[in-house]
Structure formats: C-alpha cells, structure tokens
Amino acid sequence: MAVVTAGRRRLGVLLTVAAVVLTGCTGSNTASSPPPVPRLAEDLAASTSGGAAFVHLEALQAIADRNGGNRASGTPGYEQSVDYVAKALRGVGFRVETPTITVETEDGSPITTRNVIAQTSTGRSDEVVLAGAHLDSVAEGPGINDNGSGSAAHLEIALGLGSAPPVQNAVRFVWFGAEEEGLLGSESYVEGLSDDARRDIALMLNSDMLASPNAGYFTYDGDDTDAAPPGSAVIEERLRAQLGALGVVAGEVPLDDDSDYGPFVEAGIPAGGVNTGDAPLKTPEQAALWAGLAGEPYDRCYHRACDTLANVDRVAFDRMVDTLAVAIGAFSVDLGGVPARADREDG
C-alpha cells in the first residue's frame, strides 16, 4: 500500500477518521438483503483458502531473502516475483502477458517495471471482472502483508478458477508494479487502455494488505463516497455480505486514490475491495468487535523490514481470501446491478 503525496492521502490517515463506521448497515446496504451466492462462487471459495495462498507468501519471502530483503520494483526481487506469478498461471493454462513499462517516480527518476496480466479464455470480453493487486514491496522490507497478501490471494483464486471456467463474464487478473512509487503501474495500465478497452471493464476489485497482524476488516465505501462510480455500492454490498456470512461485521473506508483502484475510479470504472489496515491505531471499539489490541497499529510492520511471514494473521488472511473468491466468482456469473456494457458512459 503506497504512501502517496501530491494530492493523494495515505489510507492510514483515512482509517483513523473513517473506521468508526462499523455497523455493516450504511448507505444502500440498509434496505437490501444479502445477495445470493452463485454455485460457481461457492465452489471457488471451497477450492481456495488462506492456507493454500500462504504457500505463495512463502515463495515471495524466499525471493526477498535471496535479493537483499525486498521485492521493490526495478530490482531482481521484483522481477523474480513477476516470473513466479507468471509461471504459476501458465501452469494452469492462462495466457500471460508481462509488459515492461518505464515510469517516472515522484523525484523525477525513471523506473522500469512489469505488470502481470492474465484473463480467462471464457466469458464475455466486453464485461470484464478485473481483480488487481500490487506485487511490489517497498525497498525497506519484503512486503509480505503489503502486498504479498493481496498478490497471493489473487494468484490462488486464479489457479482455483482456472483459465477456462464456465463464467458469463471474463475475469482478468492484474498484478501491478510500482504501486509503492505512487500507483505508477496501475496508472500506466489504465492510461494505456483505449476507450473501448476501458468500457469493457465492468468493475475492478482491489486487494491491498489482507493479513495485518492486528487486523481490521474494511471494505471501500462505494455508496457514500462522492467519487465512487455507479456500481461501486454493489461491489461493497457483495463484500460486506460475505464478511457477514463469516461472522465479521465490516468497517469501511473512503474509496479514495491511495491504492491501485484509484486510476480505475478516476476513469469512471466501478471499484471496491478489502483490506485489514495499516499504520493507525485500533480503537477500543474495534478491538471489542474484531479482537486484537486496542491502541496498537493494525500492522506494526507497515513499510518495515519486519513485514515478513511472521507478520501475517492467518485467520484474517483466510477470511479475506474466502471473501474475494466469493466476490470474483459471483461477479463472473452475474454483475448483479453493476452497469452493463450497454449502459456504461462513452466518456
């Protein structure tokens, strides 16, 4: 999860203000019943788990250990992370692209990195469900929670779904580089889309920090955030409902531009996602609701060398993998109120 400047605000600051919303019944969610879970989504959740995804975290930790303790964009550790993800996807039949991009960091220096892109061969290619997570770490540490956790979750879900599942809408998985430099990989991706290709994306699901050791359970606010494109509330409802099915009352944070969903929101693409928090302190109310330690950060190792395998809350990680599997599987079958291709704006 990036610390961003020049008009962007770090999620940690926002969480302090917004995480007091814990009712699970805000906005449009108040009057609606939990959406039904399609069979494909149930099967996908049953075939994936935090335990299976943890194997990918172990691989990312090993990569960092071999490469100076980090997997930052522009380093051998990041390149090996890309190769690991791409090889796993190709092993189950995905056609994988790893385009090289050169972007400019905030201090004006160029950095060369890669995104990883894989899409199911089945489903409508003009109603794409895009699942995105950043693959890079900061230079200070291996980034196992931030954001090996999101990357590993999406990889395990992709492997469980397979390259040719019986879906109505194509699913595209993207692992972004240079998020920690200011969302540069996702910005480059969105800027490179033609108008038609942008409209082909029905929604974006973002995962960034899913295993914080003093975990909160947050969805991005798709109904009360002014900038949220139409359909974002539907995404939030699906995620909140699944967390609720797991016995977790979800808090929410603004759908702002502090992670890789930002460029998609700016482009008018409905977006949402989950996270377990970063630097702010958990409140007593949150500790009573979710357990953990009040007065301590959600992740004491945020952007530090101690963001290792030992920094992972396995229970939180398993819950978030399950929640994402259900959401990705459900939207691949039915957009469920997210605007369809014919209804999306031409702008």
Secondary structure, 3 states (H helix, E strand, C coil): CCCCCCCCCCHHHHHHHHCCCCCCCCHHHCCCCCCCCCHHHHHHHHHCCHHHHHHHHHHHHHHHHHCCCCCECCCHHHHHHHHHHHHHHHHCCCCEECCEEEEECCCCCEEEEECEEEECCCCEEEEEEEEEEECCECCCCCCHHHHHHHHHHHHHHHHHHCCCCCCCEEEEEEEECCHHHCCHHHHHHHHCCCHHHHHCEEEEEEECCCCCCCCCCEEEECCCCCCCCCCHHHHHHHHHHHHHHCCCCCEEEECCCCCCCHHHHHCCCCEEEEECCCCCECCHHHHHHHCCCCCCECCCCCCCCCCCHHHCCHHHHHHHHHHHHHHHHHHHHCCCCCCCHHHCCCC
